Amino acid sequence: MSVTSVYLDHNATTPLHPEVKTLMKEVMDEYGNPSSMHQYGRQARQLIEEARSQVAALINATPDEIVFMGSGSEANNTVLSMLTCPLRGCSTPVLGKPRLLTSVIEHPCILETAKCIAGQSADVEYVRVDSRGLIDMDDFRKKLTRDTLLVSIMMANNEIGSVQDIQTIAEMTKKQGTIFHTDAVQAVGKIPVDVTTLPVDFLSMSAHKIYGPKGVGALYIRKGAPFCPLIHGGHQEQGRRAGTENTLGIVGMGKAAEMRLREMDDEAVRLRDLKKYLMSALTSAIEDIHFISDPGRDIPGTLSLSFPGIEGEAILLYLDLEGIMVSTGSACASGSLDPSYVILSTGQSLECAHGSIRISMGRTTSKEEIDYTVGAFARTVERLRKMTTYTRGVRS
């Protein structure tokens, strides 16, 4: 079988799982408002509550701790915006300004919200990361103080795949008496997450990263955690998120969560093996490759790398002509020629940041597709390097 197209951008979005697609087609005619008391409303409500149980099971939460939202970005915004609500989301008096502690490599929806609340009488501090994209624990200890109201650290980075030691970070945070949130959009469904042992107050998820539909996400809220809604106006989601629920999307997210629980462990093993094979094959086929990801501390299907002497955008465009879909850093930040802030934050060079490529594999990625991809990378890199002044060991 010949390969004509290869999708290697699963961190940006995933295709619908076949079983998700089948179920969503079956329930498309369930148009009742879940808040209505009549038969159609009750049917829609039942579907939503079944999905809530499925999403809760994926992280070992209870269904009443899951609130459905429009996206992972909305879930993240909801938590951070509590710092500037009139009640500050908390009945505990806060001395001085509310203070947020986050990291320099968070998703843009965290970093942009942090900038916003910093302009609304809140203080924001940023924790450094090391060369592997892992939190600098000494810096974290120094910046976590009794005045810190909220800590938000992502579980897995969307660009380089680094997985933080959230267990230790959250335990340190809770000892300080501080609220803890983790953006787990890139982690849930790829690595095991259990909120019964992980001391987090809030955890964000997104359906379209786990083979579910776009336009739906969820926020885990631990029982007893202080909370202030971002969207007011209705009693939906137990008063925690106003707006008529997206029944079809929620059903899809529930089924996607159920399938992740079944398939995640075996898939993780397969993807780690496939990534090792990809790295070995690329190293054999191309000289002077720089791998940015840390295979020991990253999510299974993500590989970040750069090729000295070449711009990442040029590689992406040439690969696209060969039917291969990858990304330059984070798709959420595309449209800009600015170098990757994530890679720069790890101490890599400006050239490396400009030349970075993210490969993110998924449940259907095959060895045959990887073989085709390696060949296309080799042809592309050779062609582009001939167009530059690149010489091995000498940067253009």
C-alpha positions in Angstrom: 0.0 0.0 0.0 1.4 3.4 -1.0 1.2 6.4 1.3 -0.2 9.6 -0.1 -0.9 11.6 3.1 0.3 11.4 6.7 -1.3 13.3 9.5 1.3 14.0 12.3 -0.4 17.0 14.0 -2.5 15.2 16.7 -1.5 17.7 19.4 -3.3 20.4 17.3 -6.4 18.3 16.9 -7.4 14.7 16.5 -9.9 13.0 14.1 -13.1 11.7 15.5 -12.8 8.2 16.9 -15.1 5.9 14.7 -17.2 5.0 17.7 -17.6 8.7 18.6 -18.7 9.5 15.1 -21.2 6.6 15.1 -22.7 7.7 18.4 -22.9 11.4 17.5 -24.8 10.5 14.3 -27.3 8.4 16.4 -28.1 11.3 18.8 -28.2 14.1 16.3 -32.0 14.3 16.5 -32.0 14.6 20.3 -32.7 18.4 20.1 -34.5 18.8 23.4 -33.2 21.5 25.9 -31.6 19.6 28.8 -33.1 22.0 31.2 -36.7 21.3 30.0 -38.9 19.1 32.2 -40.7 17.4 29.3 -39.7 14.1 27.7 -37.3 15.5 25.1 -35.6 17.6 27.7 -35.2 14.6 30.0 -33.7 12.5 27.2 -31.1 15.1 26.5 -30.3 15.4 30.2 -29.8 11.7 30.5 -27.3 11.7 27.6 -25.4 14.6 29.2 -25.2 12.8 32.6 -24.0 9.6 31.0 -21.2 11.6 29.3 -20.4 13.3 32.6 -19.9 9.9 34.2 -17.7 8.8 31.3 -15.4 11.9 31.5 -15.2 11.6 35.3 -14.1 7.9 35.0 -11.2 8.9 32.7 -9.6 10.8 35.6 -11.2 8.9 38.5 -13.4 11.8 39.6 -17.0 11.8 40.6 -19.5 13.0 38.0 -20.6 16.1 40.1 -17.0 17.3 39.9 -17.1 17.7 36.1 -18.4 20.9 34.5 -18.8 20.9 30.7 -17.5 24.0 28.9 -16.9 25.2 25.4 -13.2 24.4 25.3 -10.1 23.7 27.3 -9.3 27.4 26.8 -12.6 28.4 28.5 -11.8 26.0 31.4 -8.4 27.7 31.9 -9.9 31.2 31.6 -12.6 30.3 34.1 -10.0 29.3 36.8 -7.6 32.2 36.3 -10.4 34.8 36.1 -11.5 33.9 39.6 -8.6 36.0 40.8 -10.4 39.2 39.7 -14.0 38.3 40.5 -15.5 40.4 43.3 -15.3 37.5 45.7 -12.0 36.4 44.3 -13.5 33.0 44.1 -12.6 32.4 47.7 -14.1 33.1 51.1 -10.6 33.3 52.7 -9.4 36.8 53.1 -6.4 37.7 50.9 -3.7 40.1 52.1 -3.0 42.6 49.4 -3.4 41.8 45.7 -4.4 38.3 44.5 -1.3 36.6 43.3 -0.9 34.0 40.5 2.1 31.8 40.0 2.4 30.1 36.6 5.2 29.0 34.2 6.8 30.6 31.2 5.8 27.7 28.9 2.1 27.6 29.5 -0.4 27.5 26.7 -1.2 31.0 25.2 -4.7 30.9 26.8 -3.1 30.8 30.2 -0.4 33.4 29.4 -2.8 35.9 27.8 -5.2 35.6 30.6 -2.4 36.1 33.1 -1.5 39.3 31.2 -5.2 40.4 31.4 -5.6 39.8 35.1 -2.2 41.5 35.8 -3.9 44.6 34.5 -6.8 44.2 36.9 -5.1 44.6 40.3 -3.5 41.1 40.4 0.1 40.1 40.6 1.6 37.5 38.3 4.9 35.7 38.6 6.4 33.2 36.2 8.5 30.1 37.0 11.4 29.2 34.8 12.0 25.8 33.2 15.1 23.8 32.5 16.6 22.6 29.2 14.0 19.8 29.1 11.1 22.1 29.6 10.6 20.9 33.2 9.8 23.3 36.1 12.9 24.7 37.8 12.0 23.5 41.3 14.4 25.9 43.1 12.7 28.8 41.3 9.3 27.4 42.1 10.1 27.1 45.8 11.4 30.6 45.9 8.3 32.1 44.2 5.7 30.1 46.0 4.9 32.3 49.0 2.1 32.6 51.6 0.7 35.5 49.4 0.2 33.2 46.4 -3.5 32.6 45.9 -3.4 30.4 42.8 -0.8 28.2 41.1 -1.4 27.1 37.5 1.1 24.7 35.9 0.3 22.7 32.8 0.7 18.9 33.1 2.1 18.3 29.6 3.4 20.9 27.2 1.6 21.1 23.8 4.7 21.9 21.9 7.6 19.8 23.2 5.5 17.3 25.2 7.4 17.7 28.5 5.4 16.2 31.4 5.7 18.0 34.7 5.9 16.3 38.1 2.5 17.6 39.0 2.3 15.3 42.0 5.2 17.0 43.7 4.3 20.5 42.5 0.7 20.2 43.7 1.8 18.8 47.1 4.1 21.7 47.7 1.4 24.1 46.7 -1.2 22.5 49.0 1.2 22.6 52.0 1.4 26.4 51.4 -2.4 26.5 51.6 -2.6 27.6 47.9 -5.2 26.7 45.3 -3.8 24.6 42.5 -4.9 24.3 38.8 -3.4 22.2 36.0 -4.0 22.6 32.3 -4.2 18.8 31.4 -5.5 19.2 27.9 -2.4 17.5 26.4 -2.1 14.9 29.1 -5.6 13.5 29.8 -6.2 10.5 27.5 -2.5 10.1 26.8 -1.1 9.3 30.2 -2.8 8.1 33.4 -4.4 10.9 35.5 -6.0 10.1 38.8 -7.4 13.0 40.8 -7.9 10.8 43.9 -4.2 10.7 44.4 -3.3 14.0 42.6 -3.9 16.9 44.9 -5.3 19.3 42.3 -8.3 21.7 42.9 -8.9 22.3 39.2 -8.0 20.4 36.0 -8.8 21.4 32.4 -9.6 19.0 29.6 -10.6 19.2 25.9 -12.6 16.8 23.7 -10.8 17.4 20.4 -7.5 16.3 21.8 -8.8 12.8 22.6 -10.6 12.0 19.3 -13.8 13.8 20.3 -15.5 16.8 18.7 -14.3 20.4 18.7 -16.2 23.1 20.7 -16.5 21.2 24.0 -14.2 20.8 27.0 -14.5 20.2 30.7 -13.3 21.5 34.0 -12.7 19.2 37.0 -13.6 21.1 40.2 -12.7 19.2 43.4 -15.4 19.1 46.0 -15.0 22.1 48.4 -12.8 24.1 46.1 -13.7 27.8 45.9 -15.4 28.7 42.6 -16.7 31.7 40.7 -18.3 31.2 37.3 -16.8 32.9 34.3 -20.2 32.9 32.4 -23.2 34.0 34.5 -26.9 33.9 33.6 -28.3 30.5 34.1 -28.6 27.4 36.4 -26.9 25.0 33.9 -24.1 22.8 35.1 -25.2 23.3 38.7 -24.9 27.0 38.3 -21.2 26.8 37.4 -21.4 27.6 33.7 -24.4 29.3 32.2 -25.6 28.6 28.7 -27.6 25.7 27.2 -25.4 22.6 27.1 -24.0 21.4 23.8 -25.7 18.0 24.0 -24.2 16.5 20.8 -20.6 17.7 21.6 -20.9 16.5 25.2 -22.1 13.1 24.1 -19.1 12.9 21.8 -16.7 13.9 24.5 -18.1 11.3 26.8 -17.7 8.5 24.3 -14.2 9.7 23.4 -13.3 9.5 27.2 -14.7 6.0 27.3 -12.6 4.9 24.4 -9.4 6.6 25.8 -9.9 4.6 29.0 -10.0 1.4 26.9 -7.2 2.1 24.5 -4.8 4.6 26.1 -2.4 2.2 27.8 -1.7 -0.1 24.8 -1.6 2.9 22.5 1.0 4.7 24.7 3.3 1.6 24.5 2.9 1.5 20.7 3.5 5.2 20.3 6.7 5.2 22.4 8.1 2.4 20.4 7.1 4.2 17.2 8.8 7.4 18.4 12.0 5.5 19.2 11.9 4.1 15.7 11.3 7.5 14.2 14.2 9.1 16.0 16.6 6.3 15.0 15.5 6.4 11.4 15.8 10.2 11.2 19.3 10.1 12.8 20.4 7.5 10.2 18.9 9.4 7.2 19.9 13.0 8.1 23.0 14.7 9.5 22.9 17.3 12.3 19.5 16.9 13.9 18.7 18.4 17.2 16.0 16.7 19.3 14.3 19.1 21.7 11.9 16.6 23.4 13.1 14.5 26.3 12.0 10.9 25.5 12.1 10.1 29.2 9.7 12.8 30.4 7.3 13.5 27.6 3.9 12.3 26.3 4.1 9.2 24.1 3.5 10.5 20.6 5.2 13.9 20.6 8.6 14.7 19.1 10.1 18.2 18.9 13.2 18.6 16.7 15.1 21.1 14.6 17.4 21.0 11.7 20.3 23.6 11.9 20.4 25.9 8.9 16.7 25.7 7.9 13.6 27.6 8.9 10.8 25.5 10.3 8.2 27.1 8.1 10.1 26.1 5.0 10.3 22.5 6.2 6.5 22.5 6.9 5.6 23.8 3.5 7.8 21.3 1.6 6.5 18.4 3.7 2.9 19.6 3.0 3.7 19.3 -0.7 4.6 15.6 0.0 1.3 15.0 1.9 2.8 15.2 5.4 1.1 17.4 8.0 3.3 18.5 10.9 3.5 21.9 12.7 6.0 24.5 13.7 5.7 24.6 17.4 2.1 25.1 18.6 -0.7 25.4 16.1 -2.5 27.7 18.5 0.3 30.3 18.0 0.5 29.8 14.2 0.2 32.7 11.9 3.2 34.4 13.5 6.8 34.3 12.4 7.9 34.9 16.0 10.2 32.1 17.3 8.8 29.6 19.7 8.7 31.1 23.2 8.5 27.6 24.6 11.8 26.5 23.0 13.5 29.8 23.8 12.4 29.3 27.4 14.3 26.0 27.6 17.5 27.9 26.7 17.7 26.8 23.1 19.1 29.2 20.5 17.1 31.5 18.4 18.0 29.5 15.3 16.7 26.3 17.0 13.4 28.1 18.0 12.9 29.3 14.4 13.7 25.9 12.9 11.6 23.7 15.2 9.2 21.2 14.0 6.6 19.3 16.1 5.6 15.8 15.1 2.7 14.5 17.1 1.5 10.9 16.3 -1.8 9.3 17.1 -3.9 6.2 17.3 -3.8 5.5 13.5 -0.2 6.4 12.9 1.6 3.4 11.3 5.2 2.3 10.8 4.6 2.6 7.0 3.7 6.2 7.4 6.8 6.9 9.5 9.0 5.3 6.9 7.4 7.6 4.2 7.8 10.6 6.5 11.5 9.9 7.2 12.2 9.7 3.4 10.3 13.0 2.9 12.2 14.7 5.7 15.6 13.6 4.2 14.6 14.9 0.8 13.3 18.2 2.2 16.3 18.9 4.5 18.8 18.1 1.7 17.0 20.4 -0.7 16.7 23.3 1.7 20.2 23.1 3.0 21.5 23.3 -0.6 19.7 26.7 -0.8 21.5 28.1 2.3 25.0 28.6 3.3 24.7 25.8 5.8 27.8 23.7 6.6 27.8 21.0 9.3 28.9 22.6 12.5 28.7 26.1 11.1 25.3 27.8 11.4 24.0 29.9 8.5 
